[in-house]
Amino acid sequence: MAEWTNEERETIDDRDELRIAARRTDGSLRRPVTVWMVRVGDDVCVRSVNGRDASWFRGAQASHRAHVQVAGVERNVTLVEVDDRNDELDAAYETKYGRRYASIVPSIVAPHARAATLKLVPDAEEES
C-alpha cells in the first residue's frame, strides 16, 4: 500500500485547503472542489461539509478514485470511507481550524459531515 511522504504530510499540515477532483468511471476528472483536510497519524482525510448529498461526494462514490492538489503536491488517490475515527477527526479539525474559523468548524464536525468522511490513500503506481 502506498503512503504519503513526510514532505507531503508536512505540506498538508501547513495548508488549509486541498483541491479534489473525483474520477468518473471512464477515468476522466470531474471539476475540482476545495475542501479542508486533516491528518490523523499518517492518514489524510477530508469531509464533505454538505454531507453525502454534495455533488462532489456523490461523484467520488462512483469510482472511489480522485486526483488531489495542495501547494505543489499532486497525487492520484483511492477514496476509502471512514466511520470509525470520527472523534479523532473532529479533534483534528477543531485543532487545525478552530482558532481561525471558529464559526465554521461546527459544520465540519456535524453529523452530516461526519457521515461523509473519506481517507485519501495515494495510488501505488506513483511511488518511485
Helices and strands as residue ranges (DSSP letters): H 6-14, E 17-22, E 33-40, E 43-47, G 51-53, H 55-63, E 65-70, E 73-81, H 86-97, H 105-108, H 111-114, E 117-122, G 124-126
